[in-house]
Amino acid sequence: MAMRNIREEGDSILLKRSRPVTDFNRRLHTLLDDMRETLLAADGVGLAAPQVGVLRRAVIVMDTNKEDLTPAEQIIELVNPEIVSSDGEQTGQEGCLSVPGVYGIVTRPEHVTVKAQDRYGKEFTVEGTGLTARCFCHEIDHLDGHLFTEIAERILTPEELDEMNGERE
Ligand SMILES: [Zn+2]
């Protein structure tokens, strides 16, 4: 496994549409392994392949609702993911490893169901609520070349960021 560089806003690869994964081979497994390592090191909750420079429809999302699991165990790998249903609404803070230091207020569904394939090509369905639902939507948006800053109602001010950081300490 190896860490990969996270591409940042301004890199045109983040605005491109990713292609479906068709080969569930070692190359894909290496990509997913590297994405896991990169996400854990960056202390994020989700990562999409284009963020590490690969235009393929693969994302990883941490199911942070499963508090009894370790961060590594919380990671769900989704290849060719598709939101098949969504309901409810949540409005809250959202950030992105590709847009460091910027947080915005974004409205997302409260609950989503996602259909995807695992690293071997086997289809499965997974549900997410709260932050996990937000994360599924955010990462899948990356596969279509969209960043949260496009749909944020507003971006948090430096004062609000200070307050947020204060709460975390
Ligand atoms: Zn992101």
py3Dmol code that shows the C-alpha trace and the ligand (Angstrom):
import py3Dmol

protein = """\
ATOM      1  CA  MET A   1       0.000   0.000   0.000  1.00  0.00           C
ATOM      2  CA  ALA A   2       1.082   3.527  -0.630  1.00  0.00           C
ATOM      3  CA  MET A   3      -0.175   6.977   0.123  1.00  0.00           C
ATOM      4  CA  ARG A   4      -1.326   8.976  -2.866  1.00  0.00           C
ATOM      5  CA  ASN A   5      -1.355  12.721  -3.354  1.00  0.00           C
ATOM      6  CA  ILE A   6      -4.749  14.319  -2.851  1.00  0.00           C
ATOM      7  CA  ARG A   7      -5.592  16.626  -5.745  1.00  0.00           C
ATOM      8  CA  GLU A   8      -6.839  20.039  -4.738  1.00  0.00           C
ATOM      9  CA  GLU A   9      -9.357  22.518  -6.126  1.00  0.00           C
ATOM     10  CA  GLY A  10      -7.919  24.155  -9.235  1.00  0.00           C
ATOM     11  CA  ASP A  11      -6.782  20.772 -10.600  1.00  0.00           C
ATOM     12  CA  SER A  12      -8.981  20.165 -13.652  1.00  0.00           C
ATOM     13  CA  ILE A  13      -9.188  16.416 -12.981  1.00  0.00           C
ATOM     14  CA  LEU A  14     -11.643  17.185 -10.174  1.00  0.00           C
ATOM     15  CA  LEU A  15     -14.094  18.625 -12.720  1.00  0.00           C
ATOM     16  CA  LYS A  16     -14.092  15.594 -15.025  1.00  0.00           C
ATOM     17  CA  ARG A  17     -16.544  12.728 -15.172  1.00  0.00           C
ATOM     18  CA  SER A  18     -15.106   9.359 -14.116  1.00  0.00           C
ATOM     19  CA  ARG A  19     -15.513   6.214 -16.225  1.00  0.00           C
ATOM     20  CA  PRO A  20     -17.115   3.014 -14.921  1.00  0.00           C
ATOM     21  CA  VAL A  21     -14.828   0.315 -13.541  1.00  0.00           C
ATOM     22  CA  THR A  22     -14.927  -2.726 -15.811  1.00  0.00           C
ATOM     23  CA  ASP A  23     -11.928  -4.736 -14.623  1.00  0.00           C
ATOM     24  CA  PHE A  24     -11.984  -5.920 -11.017  1.00  0.00           C
ATOM     25  CA  ASN A  25      -8.303  -6.700 -11.099  1.00  0.00           C
ATOM     26  CA  ARG A  26      -5.211  -6.147  -9.006  1.00  0.00           C
ATOM     27  CA  ARG A  27      -4.876  -2.608 -10.294  1.00  0.00           C
ATOM     28  CA  LEU A  28      -8.289  -1.760  -8.809  1.00  0.00           C
ATOM     29  CA  HIS A  29      -7.396  -3.471  -5.532  1.00  0.00           C
ATOM     30  CA  THR A  30      -4.164  -1.485  -5.284  1.00  0.00           C
ATOM     31  CA  LEU A  31      -6.093   1.723  -5.965  1.00  0.00           C
ATOM     32  CA  LEU A  32      -8.624   0.923  -3.213  1.00  0.00           C
ATOM     33  CA  ASP A  33      -5.874  -0.091  -0.767  1.00  0.00           C
ATOM     34  CA  ASP A  34      -4.009   3.140  -1.464  1.00  0.00           C
ATOM     35  CA  MET A  35      -7.205   5.177  -1.095  1.00  0.00           C
ATOM     36  CA  ARG A  36      -7.822   3.551   2.320  1.00  0.00           C
ATOM     37  CA  GLU A  37      -4.332   4.421   3.499  1.00  0.00           C
ATOM     38  CA  THR A  38      -4.595   7.965   2.128  1.00  0.00           C
ATOM     39  CA  LEU A  39      -8.006   8.559   3.765  1.00  0.00           C
ATOM     40  CA  LEU A  40      -6.923   7.253   7.168  1.00  0.00           C
ATOM     41  CA  ALA A  41      -3.758   9.375   7.096  1.00  0.00           C
ATOM     42  CA  ALA A  42      -5.755  12.460   6.109  1.00  0.00           C
ATOM     43  CA  ASP A  43      -8.298  11.814   8.874  1.00  0.00           C
ATOM     44  CA  GLY A  44     -11.205  12.244   6.459  1.00  0.00           C
ATOM     45  CA  VAL A  45     -14.546  10.446   6.190  1.00  0.00           C
ATOM     46  CA  GLY A  46     -14.579   9.730   2.468  1.00  0.00           C
ATOM     47  CA  LEU A  47     -12.468   9.763  -0.673  1.00  0.00           C
ATOM     48  CA  ALA A  48     -13.194   9.374  -4.388  1.00  0.00           C
ATOM     49  CA  ALA A  49     -10.747   7.997  -6.985  1.00  0.00           C
ATOM     50  CA  PRO A  50     -10.550  11.275  -8.965  1.00  0.00           C
ATOM     51  CA  GLN A  51      -9.237  12.939  -5.791  1.00  0.00           C
ATOM     52  CA  VAL A  52      -6.132  10.808  -6.152  1.00  0.00           C
ATOM     53  CA  GLY A  53      -5.977  11.438  -9.900  1.00  0.00           C
ATOM     54  CA  VAL A  54      -7.786   8.331 -11.189  1.00  0.00           C
ATOM     55  CA  LEU A  55     -10.917   8.930 -13.300  1.00  0.00           C
ATOM     56  CA  ARG A  56     -12.690   5.711 -12.339  1.00  0.00           C
ATOM     57  CA  ARG A  57     -15.984   5.291 -10.516  1.00  0.00           C
ATOM     58  CA  ALA A  58     -14.704   4.108  -7.148  1.00  0.00           C
ATOM     59  CA  VAL A  59     -15.148   5.716  -3.736  1.00  0.00           C
ATOM     60  CA  ILE A  60     -14.627   4.837  -0.098  1.00  0.00           C
ATOM     61  CA  VAL A  61     -16.850   6.084   2.704  1.00  0.00           C
ATOM     62  CA  MET A  62     -16.496   5.689   6.450  1.00  0.00           C
ATOM     63  CA  ASP A  63     -19.663   4.561   8.180  1.00  0.00           C
ATOM     64  CA  THR A  64     -19.090   6.731  11.238  1.00  0.00           C
ATOM     65  CA  ASN A  65     -22.432   5.594  12.714  1.00  0.00           C
ATOM     66  CA  LYS A  66     -20.746   2.277  13.544  1.00  0.00           C
ATOM     67  CA  GLU A  67     -18.962   3.623  16.601  1.00  0.00           C
ATOM     68  CA  ASP A  68     -17.876   0.215  17.857  1.00  0.00           C
ATOM     69  CA  LEU A  69     -15.694  -0.308  14.767  1.00  0.00           C
ATOM     70  CA  THR A  70     -12.180   1.074  14.262  1.00  0.00           C
ATOM     71  CA  PRO A  71     -11.783   3.713  11.510  1.00  0.00           C
ATOM     72  CA  ALA A  72     -10.275   1.094   9.180  1.00  0.00           C
ATOM     73  CA  GLU A  73     -13.225  -1.246   9.814  1.00  0.00           C
ATOM     74  CA  GLN A  74     -15.713   1.556   9.135  1.00  0.00           C
ATOM     75  CA  ILE A  75     -14.536   1.945   5.538  1.00  0.00           C
ATOM     76  CA  ILE A  76     -16.993   0.831   2.864  1.00  0.00           C
ATOM     77  CA  GLU A  77     -15.625   0.400  -0.671  1.00  0.00           C
ATOM     78  CA  LEU A  78     -18.070   1.250  -3.437  1.00  0.00           C
ATOM     79  CA  VAL A  79     -17.287   0.562  -7.066  1.00  0.00           C
ATOM     80  CA  ASN A  80     -19.664   1.993  -9.695  1.00  0.00           C
ATOM     81  CA  PRO A  81     -21.934   3.359  -6.943  1.00  0.00           C
ATOM     82  CA  GLU A  82     -25.398   4.696  -7.706  1.00  0.00           C
ATOM     83  CA  ILE A  83     -27.923   6.301  -5.375  1.00  0.00           C
ATOM     84  CA  VAL A  84     -31.116   4.305  -5.905  1.00  0.00           C
ATOM     85  CA  SER A  85     -33.306   6.098  -3.368  1.00  0.00           C
ATOM     86  CA  SER A  86     -33.121   8.951  -0.934  1.00  0.00           C
ATOM     87  CA  ASP A  87     -35.422  10.612   1.569  1.00  0.00           C
ATOM     88  CA  GLY A  88     -35.478  13.295   4.217  1.00  0.00           C
ATOM     89  CA  GLU A  89     -33.238  16.306   4.381  1.00  0.00           C
ATOM     90  CA  GLN A  90     -30.314  17.516   6.478  1.00  0.00           C
ATOM     91  CA  THR A  91     -28.591  20.900   6.358  1.00  0.00           C
ATOM     92  CA  GLY A  92     -25.158  21.158   7.870  1.00  0.00           C
ATOM     93  CA  GLN A  93     -21.427  21.684   7.565  1.00  0.00           C
ATOM     94  CA  GLU A  94     -19.504  19.959   4.850  1.00  0.00           C
ATOM     95  CA  GLY A  95     -15.856  19.990   3.862  1.00  0.00           C
ATOM     96  CA  CYS A  96     -13.611  18.153   1.410  1.00  0.00           C
ATOM     97  CA  LEU A  97     -10.007  16.924   1.484  1.00  0.00           C
ATOM     98  CA  SER A  98      -9.600  18.533  -1.958  1.00  0.00           C
ATOM     99  CA  VAL A  99     -10.732  21.929  -0.662  1.00  0.00           C
ATOM    100  CA  PRO A 100      -8.659  22.209   2.520  1.00  0.00           C
ATOM    101  CA  GLY A 101      -9.726  24.665   5.193  1.00  0.00           C
ATOM    102  CA  VAL A 102     -13.057  25.471   3.528  1.00  0.00           C
ATOM    103  CA  TYR A 103     -16.410  24.459   5.013  1.00  0.00           C
ATOM    104  CA  GLY A 104     -19.849  25.249   3.714  1.00  0.00           C
ATOM    105  CA  ILE A 105     -23.479  24.704   4.584  1.00  0.00           C
ATOM    106  CA  VAL A 106     -24.912  22.026   2.317  1.00  0.00           C
ATOM    107  CA  THR A 107     -28.343  20.386   2.233  1.00  0.00           C
ATOM    108  CA  ARG A 108     -28.377  16.650   1.509  1.00  0.00           C
ATOM    109  CA  PRO A 109     -30.851  13.796   1.958  1.00  0.00           C
ATOM    110  CA  GLU A 110     -30.991  12.407   5.519  1.00  0.00           C
ATOM    111  CA  HIS A 111     -31.108   8.836   4.275  1.00  0.00           C
ATOM    112  CA  VAL A 112     -29.873   7.223   1.064  1.00  0.00           C
ATOM    113  CA  THR A 113     -29.704   3.748  -0.386  1.00  0.00           C
ATOM    114  CA  VAL A 114     -26.740   3.048  -2.652  1.00  0.00           C
ATOM    115  CA  LYS A 115     -26.235   0.201  -5.058  1.00  0.00           C
ATOM    116  CA  ALA A 116     -22.607  -0.623  -5.848  1.00  0.00           C
ATOM    117  CA  GLN A 117     -20.136  -3.405  -6.549  1.00  0.00           C
ATOM    118  CA  ASP A 118     -17.385  -4.570  -4.232  1.00  0.00           C
ATOM    119  CA  ARG A 119     -13.737  -4.922  -5.318  1.00  0.00           C
ATOM    120  CA  TYR A 120     -14.507  -8.336  -6.820  1.00  0.00           C
ATOM    121  CA  GLY A 121     -17.484  -7.091  -8.853  1.00  0.00           C
ATOM    122  CA  LYS A 122     -20.177  -8.495  -6.572  1.00  0.00           C
ATOM    123  CA  GLU A 123     -23.245  -6.241  -6.340  1.00  0.00           C
ATOM    124  CA  PHE A 124     -24.535  -5.062  -2.981  1.00  0.00           C
ATOM    125  CA  THR A 125     -26.824  -2.438  -1.515  1.00  0.00           C
ATOM    126  CA  VAL A 126     -25.968  -0.270   1.466  1.00  0.00           C
ATOM    127  CA  GLU A 127     -27.921   2.350   3.390  1.00  0.00           C
ATOM    128  CA  GLY A 128     -26.629   5.414   5.147  1.00  0.00           C
ATOM    129  CA  THR A 129     -28.123   8.040   7.432  1.00  0.00           C
ATOM    130  CA  GLY A 130     -26.813  11.346   8.741  1.00  0.00           C
ATOM    131  CA  LEU A 131     -23.122  11.942   8.071  1.00  0.00           C
ATOM    132  CA  THR A 132     -22.806   8.646   6.201  1.00  0.00           C
ATOM    133  CA  ALA A 133     -25.633   9.632   3.817  1.00  0.00           C
ATOM    134  CA  ARG A 134     -23.996  13.032   3.336  1.00  0.00           C
ATOM    135  CA  CYS A 135     -20.723  11.322   2.585  1.00  0.00           C
ATOM    136  CA  PHE A 136     -22.212   8.916   0.014  1.00  0.00           C
ATOM    137  CA  CYS A 137     -23.720  11.895  -1.856  1.00  0.00           C
ATOM    138  CA  HIS A 138     -20.527  13.962  -1.621  1.00  0.00           C
ATOM    139  CA  GLU A 139     -18.243  11.175  -2.893  1.00  0.00           C
ATOM    140  CA  ILE A 140     -20.574  10.141  -5.722  1.00  0.00           C
ATOM    141  CA  ASP A 141     -20.743  13.821  -6.776  1.00  0.00           C
ATOM    142  CA  HIS A 142     -16.935  13.688  -7.198  1.00  0.00           C
ATOM    143  CA  LEU A 143     -17.397  10.938  -9.815  1.00  0.00           C
ATOM    144  CA  ASP A 144     -19.413  13.383 -11.897  1.00  0.00           C
ATOM    145  CA  GLY A 145     -16.878  16.168 -11.468  1.00  0.00           C
ATOM    146  CA  HIS A 146     -18.782  18.108  -8.814  1.00  0.00           C
ATOM    147  CA  LEU A 147     -17.439  19.730  -5.652  1.00  0.00           C
ATOM    148  CA  PHE A 148     -19.538  20.665  -2.603  1.00  0.00           C
ATOM    149  CA  THR A 149     -18.618  24.323  -3.073  1.00  0.00           C
ATOM    150  CA  GLU A 150     -20.911  24.394  -6.156  1.00  0.00           C
ATOM    151  CA  ILE A 151     -23.994  23.567  -4.095  1.00  0.00           C
ATOM    152  CA  ALA A 152     -23.104  25.114  -0.734  1.00  0.00           C
ATOM    153  CA  GLU A 153     -25.713  27.637   0.390  1.00  0.00           C
ATOM    154  CA  ARG A 154     -22.837  29.601   1.848  1.00  0.00           C
ATOM    155  CA  ILE A 155     -19.234  29.162   2.930  1.00  0.00           C
ATOM    156  CA  LEU A 156     -18.410  29.502   6.628  1.00  0.00           C
ATOM    157  CA  THR A 157     -16.688  32.727   7.655  1.00  0.00           C
ATOM    158  CA  PRO A 158     -13.259  32.746   9.363  1.00  0.00           C
ATOM    159  CA  GLU A 159     -15.054  33.553  12.666  1.00  0.00           C
ATOM    160  CA  GLU A 160     -17.354  30.560  12.285  1.00  0.00           C
ATOM    161  CA  LEU A 161     -14.356  28.372  11.441  1.00  0.00           C
ATOM    162  CA  ASP A 162     -12.583  29.531  14.617  1.00  0.00           C
ATOM    163  CA  GLU A 163     -15.664  28.678  16.613  1.00  0.00           C
ATOM    164  CA  MET A 164     -15.874  25.264  14.970  1.00  0.00           C
ATOM    165  CA  ASN A 165     -12.202  24.542  15.679  1.00  0.00           C
ATOM    166  CA  GLY A 166     -12.678  25.718  19.262  1.00  0.00           C
ATOM    167  CA  GLU A 167     -15.484  23.208  19.742  1.00  0.00           C
ATOM    168  CA  ARG A 168     -13.267  20.417  18.531  1.00  0.00           C
ATOM    169  CA  GLU A 169     -10.481  21.071  20.997  1.00  0.00           C
TER     170      GLU A 169
END
"""
ligand_1 = """\
1
ZN
Zn -14.658 15.717 -1.413
"""
view = py3Dmol.view(width=600, height=400)
view.addModel(protein, "pdb")
view.setStyle({"model": 0}, {"cartoon": {"style": "trace"}})
view.addModel(ligand_1, "xyz")
view.setStyle({"model": 1}, {"stick": {}})
view.zoomTo()
view.show()
